[in-house]
């Protein structure tokens, strides 16, 4: 279940290409389809906290 995004965007996600994603929840104002760019740094590091409220 994906409660933060409209059903039409969730259905569209099944057809995303490499690098595309759906951002939804407490860290964006409204559900958004995004396209990731090329990596800027070496892989590594850790996770970052995301507020959900």
PQR file of N, CA, C, O and H, with PARSE charges and radii, in Angstrom:
ATOM      1  N   UNK A   1       0.856  -1.181   0.000 -0.4000 1.5000
ATOM      2  CA  UNK A   1       0.000   0.000   0.000 -0.0000 2.0000
ATOM      3  C   UNK A   1       0.894   1.233   0.000  0.5500 1.7000
ATOM      4  O   UNK A   1       1.929   1.265   0.666 -0.5500 1.4000
ATOM      5  N   UNK A   2       0.488   2.227  -0.741 -0.4000 1.5000
ATOM      6  CA  UNK A   2       1.266   3.454  -0.873 -0.0000 2.0000
ATOM      7  C   UNK A   2       0.313   4.609  -0.593  0.5500 1.7000
ATOM      8  O   UNK A   2      -0.250   5.179  -1.528 -0.5500 1.4000
ATOM      9  H   UNK A   2      -0.352   2.201  -1.282  0.4000 1.0000
ATOM     10  N   UNK A   3       0.122   4.961   0.658 -0.4000 1.5000
ATOM     11  CA  UNK A   3      -0.901   5.908   1.055 -0.0000 2.0000
ATOM     12  C   UNK A   3      -0.635   7.368   0.755  0.5500 1.7000
ATOM     13  O   UNK A   3      -1.549   8.186   0.855 -0.5500 1.4000
ATOM     14  H   UNK A   3       0.579   4.498   1.417  0.4000 1.0000
ATOM     15  N   UNK A   4       0.601   7.726   0.385 -0.4000 1.5000
ATOM     16  CA  UNK A   4       0.930   9.124   0.172 -0.0000 2.0000
ATOM     17  C   UNK A   4       0.810   9.568  -1.284  0.5500 1.7000
ATOM     18  O   UNK A   4       0.900  10.763  -1.564 -0.5500 1.4000
ATOM     19  H   UNK A   4       1.343   7.061   0.304  0.4000 1.0000
ATOM     20  N   UNK A   5       0.609   8.641  -2.213 -0.4000 1.5000
ATOM     21  CA  UNK A   5       0.581   8.987  -3.638 -0.0000 2.0000
ATOM     22  C   UNK A   5      -0.736   8.546  -4.261  0.5500 1.7000
ATOM     23  O   UNK A   5      -1.298   7.523  -3.871 -0.5500 1.4000
ATOM     24  H   UNK A   5       0.536   7.670  -1.985  0.4000 1.0000
ATOM     25  N   UNK A   6      -1.235   9.325  -5.240 -0.4000 1.5000
ATOM     26  CA  UNK A   6      -2.465   8.919  -5.912 -0.0000 2.0000
ATOM     27  C   UNK A   6      -2.258   7.622  -6.699  0.5500 1.7000
ATOM     28  O   UNK A   6      -1.158   7.351  -7.180 -0.5500 1.4000
ATOM     29  H   UNK A   6      -0.778  10.156  -5.557  0.4000 1.0000
ATOM     30  N   UNK A   7      -3.293   6.846  -6.823 -0.4000 1.5000
ATOM     31  CA  UNK A   7      -3.237   5.553  -7.501 -0.0000 2.0000
ATOM     32  C   UNK A   7      -2.657   5.652  -8.915  0.5500 1.7000
ATOM     33  O   UNK A   7      -1.944   4.748  -9.351 -0.5500 1.4000
ATOM     34  H   UNK A   7      -4.187   7.066  -6.433  0.4000 1.0000
ATOM     35  N   UNK A   8      -2.953   6.739  -9.634 -0.4000 1.5000
ATOM     36  CA  UNK A   8      -2.443   6.884 -11.001 -0.0000 2.0000
ATOM     37  C   UNK A   8      -0.914   6.937 -11.032  0.5500 1.7000
ATOM     38  O   UNK A   8      -0.300   6.366 -11.934 -0.5500 1.4000
ATOM     39  H   UNK A   8      -3.532   7.473  -9.279  0.4000 1.0000
ATOM     40  N   UNK A   9      -0.290   7.613 -10.064 -0.4000 1.5000
ATOM     41  CA  UNK A   9       1.170   7.659 -10.004 -0.0000 2.0000
ATOM     42  C   UNK A   9       1.754   6.318  -9.595  0.5500 1.7000
ATOM     43  O   UNK A   9       2.797   5.913 -10.110 -0.5500 1.4000
ATOM     44  H   UNK A   9      -0.789   8.077  -9.332  0.4000 1.0000
ATOM     45  N   UNK A  10       1.103   5.632  -8.684 -0.4000 1.5000
ATOM     46  CA  UNK A  10       1.576   4.319  -8.259 -0.0000 2.0000
ATOM     47  C   UNK A  10       1.536   3.346  -9.439  0.5500 1.7000
ATOM     48  O   UNK A  10       2.477   2.576  -9.629 -0.5500 1.4000
ATOM     49  H   UNK A  10       0.256   5.961  -8.265  0.4000 1.0000
ATOM     50  N   UNK A  11       0.475   3.369 -10.226 -0.4000 1.5000
ATOM     51  CA  UNK A  11       0.375   2.503 -11.409 -0.0000 2.0000
ATOM     52  C   UNK A  11       1.441   2.867 -12.439  0.5500 1.7000
ATOM     53  O   UNK A  11       2.019   1.981 -13.070 -0.5500 1.4000
ATOM     54  H   UNK A  11      -0.290   3.995 -10.072  0.4000 1.0000
ATOM     55  N   UNK A  12       1.703   4.145 -12.611 -0.4000 1.5000
ATOM     56  CA  UNK A  12       2.723   4.607 -13.558 -0.0000 2.0000
ATOM     57  C   UNK A  12       4.115   4.103 -13.160  0.5500 1.7000
ATOM     58  O   UNK A  12       4.955   3.867 -14.029 -0.5500 1.4000
ATOM     59  H   UNK A  12       1.234   4.864 -12.098  0.4000 1.0000
ATOM     60  N   UNK A  13       4.363   3.938 -11.871 -0.4000 1.5000
ATOM     61  CA  UNK A  13       5.673   3.514 -11.383 -0.0000 2.0000
ATOM     62  C   UNK A  13       6.081   2.151 -11.944  0.5500 1.7000
ATOM     63  O   UNK A  13       7.275   1.879 -12.068 -0.5500 1.4000
ATOM     64  H   UNK A  13       3.681   4.130 -11.166  0.4000 1.0000
ATOM     65  N   UNK A  14       5.135   1.305 -12.281 -0.4000 1.5000
ATOM     66  CA  UNK A  14       5.456  -0.010 -12.836 -0.0000 2.0000
ATOM     67  C   UNK A  14       6.153   0.106 -14.198  0.5500 1.7000
ATOM     68  O   UNK A  14       6.788  -0.849 -14.645 -0.5500 1.4000
ATOM     69  H   UNK A  14       4.165   1.526 -12.181  0.4000 1.0000
ATOM     70  N   UNK A  15       6.042   1.259 -14.856 -0.4000 1.5000
ATOM     71  CA  UNK A  15       6.646   1.466 -16.172 -0.0000 2.0000
ATOM     72  C   UNK A  15       7.858   2.408 -16.128  0.5500 1.7000
ATOM     73  O   UNK A  15       8.345   2.836 -17.174 -0.5500 1.4000
ATOM     74  H   UNK A  15       5.526   2.035 -14.493  0.4000 1.0000
ATOM     75  N   UNK A  16       8.338   2.725 -14.939 -0.4000 1.5000
ATOM     76  CA  UNK A  16       9.509   3.592 -14.830 -0.0000 2.0000
ATOM     77  C   UNK A  16      10.716   2.952 -15.492  0.5500 1.7000
ATOM     78  O   UNK A  16      10.865   1.730 -15.504 -0.5500 1.4000
ATOM     79  H   UNK A  16       7.943   2.376 -14.089  0.4000 1.0000
ATOM     80  N   UNK A  17      11.575   3.799 -16.042 -0.4000 1.5000
ATOM     81  CA  UNK A  17      12.841   3.352 -16.609 -0.0000 2.0000
ATOM     82  C   UNK A  17      13.936   3.504 -15.560  0.5500 1.7000
ATOM     83  O   UNK A  17      13.709   4.064 -14.488 -0.5500 1.4000
ATOM     84  H   UNK A  17      11.455   4.791 -16.033  0.4000 1.0000
ATOM     85  N   UNK A  18      15.099   3.011 -15.871 -0.4000 1.5000
ATOM     86  CA  UNK A  18      16.224   3.093 -14.951 -0.0000 2.0000
ATOM     87  C   UNK A  18      16.473   4.545 -14.553  0.5500 1.7000
ATOM     88  O   UNK A  18      16.551   5.427 -15.409 -0.5500 1.4000
ATOM     89  H   UNK A  18      15.284   2.555 -16.741  0.4000 1.0000
ATOM     90  N   UNK A  19      16.595   4.786 -13.253 -0.4000 1.5000
ATOM     91  CA  UNK A  19      16.865   6.126 -12.748 -0.0000 2.0000
ATOM     92  C   UNK A  19      15.631   6.932 -12.393  0.5500 1.7000
ATOM     93  O   UNK A  19      15.759   8.021 -11.835 -0.5500 1.4000
ATOM     94  H   UNK A  19      16.531   4.070 -12.557  0.4000 1.0000
ATOM     95  N   UNK A  20      14.439   6.435 -12.698 -0.4000 1.5000
ATOM     96  CA  UNK A  20      13.217   7.154 -12.355 -0.0000 2.0000
ATOM     97  C   UNK A  20      12.684   6.647 -11.026  0.5500 1.7000
ATOM     98  O   UNK A  20      12.880   5.486 -10.667 -0.5500 1.4000
ATOM     99  H   UNK A  20      14.335   5.550 -13.152  0.4000 1.0000
ATOM    100  N   UNK A  21      12.011   7.524 -10.305 -0.4000 1.5000
ATOM    101  CA  UNK A  21      11.451   7.141  -9.024 -0.0000 2.0000
ATOM    102  C   UNK A  21      10.251   7.994  -8.666  0.5500 1.7000
ATOM    103  O   UNK A  21       9.973   9.004  -9.312 -0.5500 1.4000
ATOM    104  H   UNK A  21      11.852   8.467 -10.597  0.4000 1.0000
ATOM    105  N   UNK A  22       9.548   7.575  -7.634 -0.4000 1.5000
ATOM    106  CA  UNK A  22       8.386   8.296  -7.129 -0.0000 2.0000
ATOM    107  C   UNK A  22       8.694   8.711  -5.705  0.5500 1.7000
ATOM    108  O   UNK A  22       8.869   7.861  -4.831 -0.5500 1.4000
ATOM    109  H   UNK A  22       9.774   6.754  -7.110  0.4000 1.0000
ATOM    110  N   UNK A  23       8.760  10.016  -5.463 -0.4000 1.5000
ATOM    111  CA  UNK A  23       8.963  10.551  -4.117 -0.0000 2.0000
ATOM    112  C   UNK A  23       7.601  10.935  -3.556  0.5500 1.7000
ATOM    113  O   UNK A  23       6.842  11.659  -4.200 -0.5500 1.4000
ATOM    114  H   UNK A  23       8.617  10.706  -6.172  0.4000 1.0000
ATOM    115  N   UNK A  24       7.293  10.453  -2.365 -0.4000 1.5000
ATOM    116  CA  UNK A  24       6.030  10.798  -1.705 -0.0000 2.0000
ATOM    117  C   UNK A  24       6.211  10.633  -0.207  0.5500 1.7000
ATOM    118  O   UNK A  24       6.969   9.775   0.245 -0.5500 1.4000
ATOM    119  H   UNK A  24       7.910   9.865  -1.841  0.4000 1.0000
ATOM    120  N   UNK A  25       5.516  11.453   0.553 -0.4000 1.5000
ATOM    121  CA  UNK A  25       5.588  11.339   2.006 -0.0000 2.0000
ATOM    122  C   UNK A  25       5.978  12.649   2.657  0.5500 1.7000
ATOM    123  O   UNK A  25       5.795  13.721   2.080 -0.5500 1.4000
ATOM    124  H   UNK A  25       4.900  12.149   0.185  0.4000 1.0000
ATOM    125  N   UNK A  26       6.515  12.556   3.859 -0.4000 1.5000
ATOM    126  CA  UNK A  26       6.795  13.723   4.674 -0.0000 2.0000
ATOM    127  C   UNK A  26       7.937  14.602   4.207  0.5500 1.7000
ATOM    128  O   UNK A  26       8.113  15.698   4.738 -0.5500 1.4000
ATOM    129  H   UNK A  26       6.664  11.685   4.327  0.4000 1.0000
ATOM    130  N   UNK A  27       8.729  14.158   3.222 -0.4000 1.5000
ATOM    131  CA  UNK A  27       9.880  14.954   2.803 -0.0000 2.0000
ATOM    132  C   UNK A  27       9.670  15.690   1.482  0.5500 1.7000
ATOM    133  O   UNK A  27      10.592  16.351   1.004 -0.5500 1.4000
ATOM    134  H   UNK A  27       8.587  13.267   2.791  0.4000 1.0000
ATOM    135  N   UNK A  28       8.488  15.596   0.881 -0.4000 1.5000
ATOM    136  CA  UNK A  28       8.138  16.372  -0.315 -0.0000 2.0000
ATOM    137  C   UNK A  28       6.744  16.954  -0.119  0.5500 1.7000
ATOM    138  O   UNK A  28       5.912  16.361   0.567 -0.5500 1.4000
ATOM    139  H   UNK A  28       7.739  15.059   1.269  0.4000 1.0000
ATOM    140  N   UNK A  29       6.487  18.113  -0.720 -0.4000 1.5000
ATOM    141  CA  UNK A  29       5.182  18.770  -0.545 -0.0000 2.0000
ATOM    142  C   UNK A  29       4.052  18.008  -1.220  0.5500 1.7000
ATOM    143  O   UNK A  29       2.935  17.965  -0.705 -0.5500 1.4000
ATOM    144  H   UNK A  29       7.163  18.595  -1.277  0.4000 1.0000
ATOM    145  N   UNK A  30       4.340  17.403  -2.377 -0.4000 1.5000
ATOM    146  CA  UNK A  30       3.342  16.596  -3.073 -0.0000 2.0000
ATOM    147  C   UNK A  30       4.055  15.462  -3.805  0.5500 1.7000
ATOM    148  O   UNK A  30       5.232  15.600  -4.139 -0.5500 1.4000
ATOM    149  H   UNK A  30       5.248  17.437  -2.795  0.4000 1.0000
ATOM    150  N   UNK A  31       3.367  14.337  -4.065 -0.4000 1.5000
ATOM    151  CA  UNK A  31       4.008  13.230  -4.767 -0.0000 2.0000
ATOM    152  C   UNK A  31       4.623  13.704  -6.085  0.5500 1.7000
ATOM    153  O   UNK A  31       3.999  14.452  -6.838 -0.5500 1.4000
ATOM    154  H   UNK A  31       2.411  14.225  -3.794  0.4000 1.0000
ATOM    155  N   UNK A  32       5.852  13.262  -6.354 -0.4000 1.5000
ATOM    156  CA  UNK A  32       6.620  13.763  -7.481 -0.0000 2.0000
ATOM    157  C   UNK A  32       7.357  12.630  -8.175  0.5500 1.7000
ATOM    158  O   UNK A  32       7.972  11.790  -7.519 -0.5500 1.4000
ATOM    159  H   UNK A  32       6.359  12.655  -5.742  0.4000 1.0000
ATOM    160  N   UNK A  33       7.296  12.606  -9.503 -0.4000 1.5000
ATOM    161  CA  UNK A  33       8.098  11.677 -10.290 -0.0000 2.0000
ATOM    162  C   UNK A  33       9.438  12.352 -10.563  0.5500 1.7000
ATOM    163  O   UNK A  33       9.482  13.502 -11.001 -0.5500 1.4000
ATOM    164  H   UNK A  33       6.796  13.289 -10.036  0.4000 1.0000
ATOM    165  N   UNK A  34      10.528  11.636 -10.303 -0.4000 1.5000
ATOM    166  CA  UNK A  34      11.871  12.213 -10.447 -0.0000 2.0000
ATOM    167  C   UNK A  34      12.722  11.374 -11.392  0.5500 1.7000
ATOM    168  O   UNK A  34      12.469  10.187 -11.596 -0.5500 1.4000
ATOM    169  H   UNK A  34      10.492  10.703  -9.947  0.4000 1.0000
ATOM    170  N   UNK A  35      13.735  12.019 -11.963 -0.4000 1.5000
ATOM    171  CA  UNK A  35      14.734  11.342 -12.789 -0.0000 2.0000
ATOM    172  C   UNK A  35      16.091  11.595 -12.142  0.5500 1.7000
ATOM    173  O   UNK A  35      16.523  12.742 -12.029 -0.5500 1.4000
ATOM    174  H   UNK A  35      13.940  12.984 -11.798  0.4000 1.0000
ATOM    175  N   UNK A  36      16.755  10.536 -11.723 -0.4000 1.5000
ATOM    176  CA  UNK A  36      18.066  10.664 -11.088 -0.0000 2.0000
ATOM    177  C   UNK A  36      19.127  10.938 -12.153  0.5500 1.7000
ATOM    178  O   UNK A  36      19.037  10.443 -13.276 -0.5500 1.4000
ATOM    179  H   UNK A  36      16.403   9.604 -11.816  0.4000 1.0000
ATOM    180  N   UNK A  37      20.119  11.723 -11.788 -0.4000 1.5000
ATOM    181  CA  UNK A  37      21.243  11.991 -12.668 -0.0000 2.0000
ATOM    182  C   UNK A  37      22.384  11.034 -12.389  0.5500 1.7000
ATOM    183  O   UNK A  37      22.249  10.102 -11.596 -0.5500 1.4000
ATOM    184  H   UNK A  37      20.192  12.125 -10.875  0.4000 1.0000
ATOM    185  N   UNK A  38      23.489  11.266 -13.033 -0.4000 1.5000
ATOM    186  CA  UNK A  38      24.670  10.436 -12.830 -0.0000 2.0000
ATOM    187  C   UNK A  38      25.224  10.642 -11.419  0.5500 1.7000
ATOM    188  O   UNK A  38      25.088  11.723 -10.846 -0.5500 1.4000
ATOM    189  H   UNK A  38      23.600  12.023 -13.677  0.4000 1.0000
ATOM    190  N   UNK A  39      25.829   9.629 -10.879 -0.4000 1.5000
ATOM    191  CA  UNK A  39      26.419   9.693  -9.539 -0.0000 2.0000
ATOM    192  C   UNK A  39      27.539  10.734  -9.510  0.5500 1.7000
ATOM    193  O   UNK A  39      28.334  10.814 -10.446 -0.5500 1.4000
ATOM    194  H   UNK A  39      25.939   8.750 -11.345  0.4000 1.0000
ATOM    195  N   UNK A  40      27.606  11.530  -8.444 -0.4000 1.5000
ATOM    196  CA  UNK A  40      28.609  12.576  -8.315 -0.0000 2.0000
ATOM    197  C   UNK A  40      29.807  12.168  -7.469  0.5500 1.7000
ATOM    198  O   UNK A  40      30.848  12.822  -7.526 -0.5500 1.4000
ATOM    199  H   UNK A  40      26.960  11.465  -7.683  0.4000 1.0000
ATOM    200  N   UNK A  41      29.681  11.104  -6.688 -0.4000 1.5000
ATOM    201  CA  UNK A  41      30.770  10.703  -5.798 -0.0000 2.0000
ATOM    202  C   UNK A  41      30.847   9.177  -5.709  0.5500 1.7000
ATOM    203  O   UNK A  41      29.957   8.468  -6.179 -0.5500 1.4000
ATOM    204  H   UNK A  41      28.835  10.573  -6.641  0.4000 1.0000
ATOM    205  N   UNK A  42      31.926   8.688  -5.096 -0.4000 1.5000
ATOM    206  CA  UNK A  42      32.066   7.249  -4.890 -0.0000 2.0000
ATOM    207  C   UNK A  42      30.987   6.740  -3.961  0.5500 1.7000
ATOM    208  O   UNK A  42      30.512   7.476  -3.096 -0.5500 1.4000
ATOM    209  H   UNK A  42      32.649   9.264  -4.715  0.4000 1.0000
ATOM    210  N   UNK A  43      30.595   5.488  -4.130 -0.4000 1.5000
ATOM    211  CA  UNK A  43      29.609   4.872  -3.244 -0.0000 2.0000
ATOM    212  C   UNK A  43      30.208   4.706  -1.855  0.5500 1.7000
ATOM    213  O   UNK A  43      31.388   4.389  -1.710 -0.5500 1.4000
ATOM    214  H   UNK A  43      30.981   4.890  -4.833  0.4000 1.0000
ATOM    215  N   UNK A  44      29.395   4.920  -0.852 -0.4000 1.5000
ATOM    216  CA  UNK A  44      29.852   4.773   0.529 -0.0000 2.0000
ATOM    217  C   UNK A  44      29.028   5.650   1.442  0.5500 1.7000
ATOM    218  O   UNK A  44      28.020   6.210   1.010 -0.5500 1.4000
ATOM    219  H   UNK A  44      28.436   5.177  -0.970  0.4000 1.0000
ATOM    220  N   UNK A  45      29.418   5.780   2.655 -0.4000 1.5000
ATOM    221  CA  UNK A  45      28.688   6.638   3.596 -0.0000 2.0000
ATOM    222  C   UNK A  45      27.562   5.888   4.268  0.5500 1.7000
ATOM    223  O   UNK A  45      27.548   4.658   4.310 -0.5500 1.4000
ATOM    224  H   UNK A  45      30.236   5.324   3.006  0.4000 1.0000
ATOM    225  N   UNK A  46      26.621   6.645   4.793 -0.4000 1.5000
ATOM    226  CA  UNK A  46      25.516   6.055   5.524 -0.0000 2.0000
ATOM    227  C   UNK A  46      24.194   6.652   5.123  0.5500 1.7000
ATOM    228  O   UNK A  46      24.092   7.375   4.131 -0.5500 1.4000
ATOM    229  H   UNK A  46      26.632   7.644   4.759  0.4000 1.0000
ATOM    230  N   UNK A  47      23.200   6.348   5.891 -0.4000 1.5000
ATOM    231  CA  UNK A  47      21.848   6.826   5.640 -0.0000 2.0000
ATOM    232  C   UNK A  47      21.662   8.193   6.278  0.5500 1.7000
ATOM    233  O   UNK A  47      22.400   8.565   7.191 -0.5500 1.4000
ATOM    234  H   UNK A  47      23.282   5.761   6.696  0.4000 1.0000
ATOM    235  N   UNK A  48      20.686   8.932   5.802 -0.4000 1.5000
ATOM    236  CA  UNK A  48      20.354  10.232   6.386 -0.0000 2.0000
ATOM    237  C   UNK A  48      18.952  10.157   6.983  0.5500 1.7000
ATOM    238  O   UNK A  48      18.098   9.449   6.449 -0.5500 1.4000
ATOM    239  H   UNK A  48      20.087   8.630   5.061  0.4000 1.0000
ATOM    240  N   UNK A  49      18.699  10.867   8.071 -0.4000 1.5000
ATOM    241  CA  UNK A  49      17.362  10.851   8.659 -0.0000 2.0000
ATOM    242  C   UNK A  49      16.365  11.621   7.796  0.5500 1.7000
ATOM    243  O   UNK A  49      16.705  12.659   7.228 -0.5500 1.4000
ATOM    244  H   UNK A  49      19.393  11.442   8.505  0.4000 1.0000
ATOM    245  N   UNK A  50      15.137  11.117   7.698 -0.4000 1.5000
ATOM    246  CA  UNK A  50      14.080  11.784   6.939 -0.0000 2.0000
ATOM    247  C   UNK A  50      12.896  11.986   7.879  0.5500 1.7000
ATOM    248  O   UNK A  50      12.335  11.014   8.384 -0.5500 1.4000
ATOM    249  H   UNK A  50      14.861  10.274   8.159  0.4000 1.0000
ATOM    250  N   UNK A  51      12.504  13.258   8.122 -0.4000 1.5000
ATOM    251  CA  UNK A  51      11.347  13.504   8.997 -0.0000 2.0000
ATOM    252  C   UNK A  51      10.054  13.061   8.314  0.5500 1.7000
ATOM    253  O   UNK A  51       9.848  13.345   7.134 -0.5500 1.4000
ATOM    254  H   UNK A  51      12.959  14.048   7.712  0.4000 1.0000
ATOM    255  N   UNK A  52       9.210  12.387   9.026 -0.4000 1.5000
ATOM    256  CA  UNK A  52       7.940  11.904   8.471 -0.0000 2.0000
ATOM    257  C   UNK A  52       6.745  12.596   9.118  0.5500 1.7000
ATOM    258  O   UNK A  52       5.776  11.939   9.500 -0.5500 1.4000
ATOM    259  H   UNK A  52       9.377  12.157   9.985  0.4000 1.0000
ATOM    260  N   UNK A  53       6.810  13.876   9.238 -0.4000 1.5000
ATOM    261  CA  UNK A  53       5.687  14.506   9.897 -0.0000 2.0000
ATOM    262  C   UNK A  53       5.418  15.842   9.501  0.5500 1.7000
ATOM    263  O   UNK A  53       4.482  16.460  10.008 -0.5500 1.4000
ATOM    264  H   UNK A  53       7.597  14.410   8.927  0.4000 1.0000
TER
END
